[in-house]
Amino acid sequence: MSANGPEAYIRQVIYHLCLSGRRRRRIPEVLTRQVPEPTSTDQYQTSTLRISLDATLAALSPRQRAVLALWYYENLTEADAAVVLNCSVGAVKRYGHEGLARMRVVAPHLLDSGQVVEGVGGWTAS
């Protein structure tokens, strides 16, 4: 993977957006002629899970959050994440390990009964 290519630039932008706490994720509204059918998932549980995950991620350091976002949202390897973050592979491993350990302490309820969190950015509790 080239450190100067357009893909590296995009990953760097994603990294900086991830670190910024001031930006909020907004989903654009799409108007249709017919009301969509309700989904079969429990919206309350999904919302509660999303809020809990957001609060848990906020408890992490910016670097830990960035490593976990690159691993789970972008599906990057440790080596690719190290290139994006401009640090060593060992540092990426350390930030990832510390971030996951912190999440297990702060929010153990996210791990109970092998619950899958597919609707929330692809995170899985395993």
GUMAR-202150 format. One record per residue: residue in one letter; x, y, z of N, C-alpha, C in turn. Coordinates in steps of 0.2 Angstrom, whole numbers. Layout:
<sites>
@doro = A	n.u = X	n.v = Y	n.w = Z	ca.u = X	ca.v = Y	ca.w = Z	c.u = X	c.v = Y	c.w = Z
...
</sites>
This chain:
<sites>
@doro = M	n.u = 4	n.v = -6	n.w = 0	ca.u = 0	ca.v = 0	ca.w = 0	c.u = 4	c.v = 6	c.w = 0
@doro = S	n.u = 3	n.v = 10	n.w = -5	ca.u = 7	ca.v = 17	ca.w = -5	c.u = 5	c.v = 22	c.w = 0
@doro = A	n.u = 10	n.v = 25	n.w = 3	ca.u = 9	ca.v = 30	ca.w = 8	c.u = 7	c.v = 36	c.w = 5
@doro = N	n.u = 8	n.v = 37	n.w = -1	ca.u = 6	ca.v = 44	ca.w = -4	c.u = 0	c.v = 43	c.w = -9
@doro = G	n.u = -3	n.v = 38	n.w = -10	ca.u = -8	ca.v = 37	ca.w = -15	c.u = -15	c.v = 40	c.w = -12
@doro = P	n.u = -20	n.v = 40	n.w = -17	ca.u = -26	ca.v = 43	ca.w = -15	c.u = -30	c.v = 39	c.w = -9
@doro = E	n.u = -29	n.v = 33	n.w = -9	ca.u = -32	ca.v = 29	ca.w = -4	c.u = -29	c.v = 31	c.w = 3
@doro = A	n.u = -23	n.v = 32	n.w = 3	ca.u = -19	ca.v = 34	ca.w = 10	c.u = -22	c.v = 41	c.w = 12
@doro = Y	n.u = -23	n.v = 45	n.w = 7	ca.u = -26	ca.v = 52	ca.w = 8	c.u = -33	c.v = 51	c.w = 11
@doro = I	n.u = -37	n.v = 47	n.w = 8	ca.u = -44	ca.v = 46	ca.w = 11	c.u = -44	c.v = 43	c.w = 18
@doro = R	n.u = -40	n.v = 38	n.w = 19	ca.u = -39	ca.v = 35	ca.w = 26	c.u = -37	c.v = 40	c.w = 31
@doro = Q	n.u = -32	n.v = 45	n.w = 29	ca.u = -30	ca.v = 50	ca.w = 33	c.u = -36	c.v = 55	c.w = 35
@doro = V	n.u = -40	n.v = 56	n.w = 30	ca.u = -46	ca.v = 60	ca.w = 31	c.u = -51	c.v = 57	c.w = 36
@doro = I	n.u = -52	n.v = 50	n.w = 35	ca.u = -56	ca.v = 47	ca.w = 39	c.u = -53	c.v = 47	c.w = 47
@doro = Y	n.u = -47	n.v = 46	n.w = 47	ca.u = -44	ca.v = 46	ca.w = 54	c.u = -45	c.v = 53	c.w = 57
@doro = H	n.u = -44	n.v = 58	n.w = 54	ca.u = -45	ca.v = 65	ca.w = 57	c.u = -52	c.v = 66	c.w = 59
@doro = L	n.u = -57	n.v = 64	n.w = 54	ca.u = -64	ca.v = 64	ca.w = 56	c.u = -66	c.v = 60	c.w = 62
@doro = C	n.u = -63	n.v = 54	n.w = 63	ca.u = -64	ca.v = 50	ca.w = 69	c.u = -62	c.v = 54	c.w = 75
@doro = L	n.u = -56	n.v = 57	n.w = 75	ca.u = -54	ca.v = 60	ca.w = 81	c.u = -58	c.v = 66	c.w = 83
@doro = S	n.u = -61	n.v = 69	n.w = 78	ca.u = -65	ca.v = 76	ca.w = 80	c.u = -71	c.v = 74	c.w = 83
@doro = G	n.u = -72	n.v = 76	n.w = 89	ca.u = -78	ca.v = 75	ca.w = 93	c.u = -84	c.v = 80	c.w = 92
@doro = R	n.u = -82	n.v = 85	n.w = 88	ca.u = -87	ca.v = 90	ca.w = 87	c.u = -92	c.v = 88	c.w = 81
@doro = R	n.u = -90	n.v = 84	n.w = 77	ca.u = -94	ca.v = 82	ca.w = 71	c.u = -99	c.v = 76	c.w = 73
@doro = R	n.u = -105	n.v = 77	n.w = 71	ca.u = -110	ca.v = 72	ca.w = 72	c.u = -112	c.v = 68	c.w = 65
@doro = R	n.u = -113	n.v = 62	n.w = 66	ca.u = -115	ca.v = 58	ca.w = 60	c.u = -123	c.v = 60	c.w = 59
@doro = R	n.u = -124	n.v = 62	n.w = 53	ca.u = -131	ca.v = 63	ca.w = 51	c.u = -133	c.v = 59	c.w = 45
@doro = I	n.u = -139	n.v = 56	n.w = 45	ca.u = -141	ca.v = 52	ca.w = 40	c.u = -146	c.v = 56	c.w = 36
@doro = P	n.u = -145	n.v = 57	n.w = 29	ca.u = -150	ca.v = 61	ca.w = 26	c.u = -157	c.v = 58	c.w = 25
@doro = E	n.u = -162	n.v = 62	n.w = 25	ca.u = -168	ca.v = 59	ca.w = 24	c.u = -170	c.v = 58	c.w = 17
@doro = V	n.u = -173	n.v = 52	n.w = 15	ca.u = -175	ca.v = 51	ca.w = 9	c.u = -183	c.v = 50	c.w = 8
@doro = L	n.u = -186	n.v = 55	n.w = 4	ca.u = -193	ca.v = 55	ca.w = 4	c.u = -195	c.v = 50	c.w = -2
@doro = T	n.u = -200	n.v = 46	n.w = 0	ca.u = -203	ca.v = 41	ca.w = -5	c.u = -211	c.v = 42	c.w = -5
@doro = R	n.u = -214	n.v = 40	n.w = -10	ca.u = -221	ca.v = 40	ca.w = -11	c.u = -225	c.v = 36	c.w = -6
@doro = Q	n.u = -222	n.v = 30	n.w = -4	ca.u = -225	ca.v = 25	ca.w = 0	c.u = -221	c.v = 25	c.w = 7
@doro = V	n.u = -225	n.v = 24	n.w = 12	ca.u = -222	ca.v = 23	ca.w = 19	c.u = -218	c.v = 16	c.w = 19
@doro = P	n.u = -212	n.v = 16	n.w = 20	ca.u = -208	ca.v = 9	ca.w = 20	c.u = -211	c.v = 5	c.w = 26
@doro = E	n.u = -211	n.v = -2	n.w = 25	ca.u = -213	ca.v = -7	ca.w = 29	c.u = -209	c.v = -6	c.w = 36
@doro = P	n.u = -211	n.v = -7	n.w = 42	ca.u = -207	ca.v = -7	ca.w = 48	c.u = -202	c.v = -13	c.w = 48
@doro = T	n.u = -197	n.v = -12	n.w = 50	ca.u = -192	ca.v = -17	ca.w = 51	c.u = -193	c.v = -22	c.w = 56
@doro = S	n.u = -191	n.v = -28	n.w = 56	ca.u = -192	ca.v = -33	ca.w = 61	c.u = -188	c.v = -32	c.w = 67
@doro = T	n.u = -183	n.v = -28	n.w = 67	ca.u = -178	ca.v = -28	ca.w = 73	c.u = -181	c.v = -23	c.w = 78
@doro = D	n.u = -179	n.v = -24	n.w = 84	ca.u = -182	ca.v = -20	ca.w = 89	c.u = -178	c.v = -13	c.w = 89
@doro = Q	n.u = -182	n.v = -8	n.w = 87	ca.u = -178	ca.v = -1	ca.w = 87	c.u = -176	c.v = 2	c.w = 93
@doro = Y	n.u = -180	n.v = 0	n.w = 99	ca.u = -178	ca.v = 2	ca.w = 105	c.u = -171	c.v = -1	c.w = 107
@doro = Q	n.u = -170	n.v = -7	n.w = 106	ca.u = -164	ca.v = -11	ca.w = 108	c.u = -158	c.v = -8	c.w = 104
@doro = T	n.u = -159	n.v = -7	n.w = 97	ca.u = -154	ca.v = -5	ca.w = 93	c.u = -152	c.v = 2	c.w = 95
@doro = S	n.u = -157	n.v = 6	n.w = 97	ca.u = -155	ca.v = 13	ca.w = 99	c.u = -151	c.v = 13	c.w = 105
@doro = T	n.u = -153	n.v = 9	n.w = 110	ca.u = -150	ca.v = 9	ca.w = 116	c.u = -143	c.v = 6	c.w = 115
@doro = L	n.u = -142	n.v = 1	n.w = 111	ca.u = -136	ca.v = -2	ca.w = 110	c.u = -131	c.v = 3	c.w = 107
@doro = R	n.u = -134	n.v = 7	n.w = 102	ca.u = -130	ca.v = 12	ca.w = 99	c.u = -127	c.v = 18	c.w = 104
@doro = I	n.u = -132	n.v = 20	n.w = 108	ca.u = -130	ca.v = 25	ca.w = 113	c.u = -125	c.v = 22	c.w = 118
@doro = S	n.u = -126	n.v = 16	n.w = 120	ca.u = -121	ca.v = 13	ca.w = 124	c.u = -114	c.v = 12	c.w = 121
@doro = L	n.u = -114	n.v = 10	n.w = 114	ca.u = -108	ca.v = 10	ca.w = 111	c.u = -104	c.v = 17	c.w = 110
@doro = D	n.u = -108	n.v = 22	n.w = 108	ca.u = -105	ca.v = 28	ca.w = 108	c.u = -102	c.v = 31	c.w = 114
@doro = A	n.u = -106	n.v = 30	n.w = 120	ca.u = -103	ca.v = 32	ca.w = 126	c.u = -97	c.v = 28	c.w = 128
@doro = T	n.u = -97	n.v = 21	n.w = 126	ca.u = -91	ca.v = 17	ca.w = 127	c.u = -85	c.v = 20	c.w = 123
@doro = L	n.u = -86	n.v = 21	n.w = 117	ca.u = -81	ca.v = 24	ca.w = 113	c.u = -78	c.v = 30	c.w = 115
@doro = A	n.u = -83	n.v = 34	n.w = 118	ca.u = -80	ca.v = 41	ca.w = 120	c.u = -76	c.v = 40	c.w = 126
@doro = A	n.u = -76	n.v = 35	n.w = 130	ca.u = -72	ca.v = 34	ca.w = 136	c.u = -65	c.v = 32	c.w = 134
@doro = L	n.u = -64	n.v = 30	n.w = 127	ca.u = -57	ca.v = 28	ca.w = 125	c.u = -53	c.v = 34	c.w = 123
@doro = S	n.u = -46	n.v = 34	n.w = 123	ca.u = -42	ca.v = 39	ca.w = 120	c.u = -43	c.v = 40	c.w = 113
@doro = P	n.u = -41	n.v = 46	n.w = 110	ca.u = -42	ca.v = 46	ca.w = 103	c.u = -39	c.v = 41	c.w = 98
@doro = R	n.u = -32	n.v = 39	n.w = 100	ca.u = -29	ca.v = 34	ca.w = 97	c.u = -32	c.v = 28	c.w = 97
@doro = Q	n.u = -34	n.v = 26	n.w = 103	ca.u = -38	ca.v = 19	ca.w = 104	c.u = -44	c.v = 19	c.w = 99
@doro = R	n.u = -48	n.v = 24	n.w = 100	ca.u = -54	ca.v = 25	ca.w = 95	c.u = -52	c.v = 24	c.w = 88
@doro = A	n.u = -47	n.v = 28	n.w = 86	ca.u = -45	ca.v = 28	ca.w = 79	c.u = -43	c.v = 21	c.w = 77
@doro = V	n.u = -39	n.v = 17	n.w = 81	ca.u = -37	ca.v = 11	ca.w = 79	c.u = -43	c.v = 6	c.w = 78
@doro = L	n.u = -47	n.v = 6	n.w = 83	ca.u = -53	ca.v = 2	ca.w = 83	c.u = -57	c.v = 3	c.w = 77
@doro = A	n.u = -58	n.v = 10	n.w = 75	ca.u = -62	ca.v = 12	ca.w = 70	c.u = -59	c.v = 9	c.w = 63
@doro = L	n.u = -52	n.v = 10	n.w = 63	ca.u = -49	ca.v = 7	ca.w = 57	c.u = -49	c.v = 0	c.w = 56
@doro = W	n.u = -49	n.v = -4	n.w = 62	ca.u = -49	ca.v = -11	ca.w = 62	c.u = -56	c.v = -13	c.w = 60
@doro = Y	n.u = -61	n.v = -11	n.w = 63	ca.u = -68	ca.v = -14	ca.w = 63	c.u = -72	c.v = -10	c.w = 57
@doro = Y	n.u = -72	n.v = -4	n.w = 56	ca.u = -75	ca.v = 0	ca.w = 51	c.u = -72	c.v = -1	c.w = 44
@doro = E	n.u = -66	n.v = 0	n.w = 44	ca.u = -62	ca.v = 0	ca.w = 38	c.u = -59	c.v = -7	c.w = 36
@doro = N	n.u = -59	n.v = -12	n.w = 41	ca.u = -56	ca.v = -18	ca.w = 40	c.u = -49	c.v = -18	c.w = 38
@doro = L	n.u = -45	n.v = -14	n.w = 41	ca.u = -38	ca.v = -13	ca.w = 39	c.u = -34	c.v = -18	c.w = 44
@doro = T	n.u = -29	n.v = -20	n.w = 41	ca.u = -24	ca.v = -24	ca.w = 45	c.u = -20	c.v = -20	c.w = 50
@doro = E	n.u = -16	n.v = -23	n.w = 54	ca.u = -12	ca.v = -19	ca.w = 59	c.u = -7	c.v = -15	c.w = 55
@doro = A	n.u = -4	n.v = -18	n.w = 50	ca.u = 1	ca.v = -14	ca.w = 46	c.u = -2	c.v = -8	c.w = 42
@doro = D	n.u = -8	n.v = -9	n.w = 39	ca.u = -11	ca.v = -4	ca.w = 36	c.u = -13	c.v = 2	c.w = 40
@doro = A	n.u = -16	n.v = 0	n.w = 46	ca.u = -18	ca.v = 5	ca.w = 51	c.u = -12	c.v = 9	c.w = 54
@doro = A	n.u = -6	n.v = 5	n.w = 54	ca.u = 0	ca.v = 9	ca.w = 56	c.u = 2	c.v = 14	c.w = 51
@doro = V	n.u = 1	n.v = 13	n.w = 45	ca.u = 3	ca.v = 17	ca.w = 39	c.u = -2	c.v = 23	c.w = 40
@doro = V	n.u = -8	n.v = 22	n.w = 41	ca.u = -13	ca.v = 28	ca.w = 41	c.u = -12	c.v = 32	c.w = 47
@doro = L	n.u = -10	n.v = 29	n.w = 53	ca.u = -9	ca.v = 33	ca.w = 59	c.u = -2	c.v = 35	c.w = 60
@doro = N	n.u = 3	n.v = 33	n.w = 55	ca.u = 10	ca.v = 36	ca.w = 55	c.u = 13	c.v = 34	c.w = 61
@doro = C	n.u = 12	n.v = 27	n.w = 63	ca.u = 16	ca.v = 25	ca.w = 69	c.u = 18	c.v = 17	c.w = 68
@doro = S	n.u = 21	n.v = 14	n.w = 73	ca.u = 23	ca.v = 7	ca.w = 72	c.u = 17	c.v = 2	c.w = 72
@doro = V	n.u = 18	n.v = -4	n.w = 70	ca.u = 13	ca.v = -9	ca.w = 70	c.u = 13	c.v = -11	c.w = 78
@doro = G	n.u = 18	n.v = -11	n.w = 82	ca.u = 18	ca.v = -12	ca.w = 89	c.u = 13	c.v = -7	c.w = 92
@doro = A	n.u = 14	n.v = -1	n.w = 91	ca.u = 9	ca.v = 4	ca.w = 94	c.u = 2	c.v = 3	c.w = 92
@doro = V	n.u = 1	n.v = 1	n.w = 86	ca.u = -6	ca.v = 0	ca.w = 84	c.u = -9	c.v = -6	c.w = 88
@doro = K	n.u = -5	n.v = -11	n.w = 89	ca.u = -7	ca.v = -17	ca.w = 93	c.u = -8	c.v = -15	c.w = 100
@doro = R	n.u = -4	n.v = -11	n.w = 103	ca.u = -5	ca.v = -9	ca.w = 110	c.u = -11	c.v = -5	c.w = 110
@doro = Y	n.u = -12	n.v = 0	n.w = 106	ca.u = -18	ca.v = 4	ca.w = 106	c.u = -25	c.v = 0	c.w = 105
@doro = G	n.u = -24	n.v = -5	n.w = 101	ca.u = -30	ca.v = -9	ca.w = 100	c.u = -31	c.v = -13	c.w = 106
@doro = H	n.u = -26	n.v = -16	n.w = 109	ca.u = -27	ca.v = -21	ca.w = 115	c.u = -30	c.v = -16	c.w = 121
@doro = E	n.u = -27	n.v = -11	n.w = 122	ca.u = -29	ca.v = -6	ca.w = 127	c.u = -36	c.v = -4	c.w = 126
@doro = G	n.u = -38	n.v = -2	n.w = 120	ca.u = -45	ca.v = 0	ca.w = 119	c.u = -50	c.v = -5	c.w = 120
@doro = L	n.u = -48	n.v = -11	n.w = 117	ca.u = -53	ca.v = -17	ca.w = 118	c.u = -54	c.v = -19	c.w = 126
@doro = A	n.u = -48	n.v = -19	n.w = 129	ca.u = -48	ca.v = -20	ca.w = 136	c.u = -52	c.v = -15	c.w = 140
@doro = R	n.u = -52	n.v = -9	n.w = 138	ca.u = -55	ca.v = -3	ca.w = 141	c.u = -63	c.v = -4	c.w = 140
@doro = M	n.u = -65	n.v = -6	n.w = 134	ca.u = -72	ca.v = -7	ca.w = 132	c.u = -75	c.v = -13	c.w = 136
@doro = R	n.u = -71	n.v = -18	n.w = 137	ca.u = -73	ca.v = -23	ca.w = 141	c.u = -75	c.v = -21	c.w = 149
@doro = V	n.u = -70	n.v = -17	n.w = 151	ca.u = -71	ca.v = -14	ca.w = 158	c.u = -77	c.v = -9	c.w = 159
@doro = V	n.u = -77	n.v = -5	n.w = 154	ca.u = -83	ca.v = 1	ca.w = 154	c.u = -89	c.v = -2	c.w = 152
@doro = A	n.u = -90	n.v = -7	n.w = 148	ca.u = -96	ca.v = -9	ca.w = 145	c.u = -97	c.v = -17	c.w = 144
@doro = P	n.u = -96	n.v = -20	n.w = 150	ca.u = -97	ca.v = -28	ca.w = 149	c.u = -103	c.v = -30	c.w = 146
@doro = H	n.u = -109	n.v = -26	n.w = 147	ca.u = -115	ca.v = -28	ca.w = 144	c.u = -115	c.v = -29	c.w = 137
@doro = L	n.u = -110	n.v = -25	n.w = 133	ca.u = -110	ca.v = -26	ca.w = 126	c.u = -108	c.v = -33	c.w = 124
@doro = L	n.u = -105	n.v = -37	n.w = 129	ca.u = -102	ca.v = -43	ca.w = 127	c.u = -107	c.v = -49	c.w = 129
@doro = D	n.u = -112	n.v = -48	n.w = 133	ca.u = -116	ca.v = -53	ca.w = 136	c.u = -119	c.v = -57	c.w = 130
@doro = S	n.u = -120	n.v = -64	n.w = 131	ca.u = -123	ca.v = -69	ca.w = 127	c.u = -121	c.v = -68	c.w = 120
@doro = G	n.u = -115	n.v = -66	n.w = 118	ca.u = -113	ca.v = -66	ca.w = 111	c.u = -118	c.v = -62	c.w = 107
@doro = Q	n.u = -120	n.v = -57	n.w = 109	ca.u = -125	ca.v = -52	ca.w = 106	c.u = -121	c.v = -49	c.w = 100
@doro = V	n.u = -124	n.v = -49	n.w = 94	ca.u = -122	ca.v = -47	ca.w = 88	c.u = -124	c.v = -39	c.w = 87
@doro = V	n.u = -119	n.v = -35	n.w = 85	ca.u = -121	ca.v = -28	ca.w = 85	c.u = -120	c.v = -26	c.w = 78
@doro = E	n.u = -123	n.v = -30	n.w = 73	ca.u = -122	ca.v = -28	ca.w = 66	c.u = -125	c.v = -21	c.w = 64
@doro = G	n.u = -130	n.v = -19	n.w = 67	ca.u = -133	ca.v = -13	ca.w = 64	c.u = -129	c.v = -7	c.w = 66
@doro = V	n.u = -123	n.v = -8	n.w = 70	ca.u = -120	ca.v = -2	ca.w = 73	c.u = -113	c.v = -2	c.w = 70
@doro = G	n.u = -112	n.v = -1	n.w = 64	ca.u = -105	ca.v = 0	ca.w = 61	c.u = -101	c.v = -7	c.w = 60
@doro = G	n.u = -105	n.v = -13	n.w = 61	ca.u = -101	ca.v = -19	ca.w = 60	c.u = -98	c.v = -22	c.w = 66
@doro = W	n.u = -99	n.v = -19	n.w = 71	ca.u = -96	ca.v = -21	ca.w = 78	c.u = -99	c.v = -28	c.w = 79
@doro = T	n.u = -95	n.v = -32	n.w = 81	ca.u = -98	ca.v = -39	ca.w = 84	c.u = -95	c.v = -40	c.w = 91
@doro = A	n.u = -99	n.v = -42	n.w = 95	ca.u = -97	ca.v = -44	ca.w = 102	c.u = -95	c.v = -51	c.w = 102
@doro = S	n.u = -89	n.v = -53	n.w = 102	ca.u = -87	ca.v = -60	ca.w = 102	c.u = -81	c.v = -60	c.w = 106
</sites>
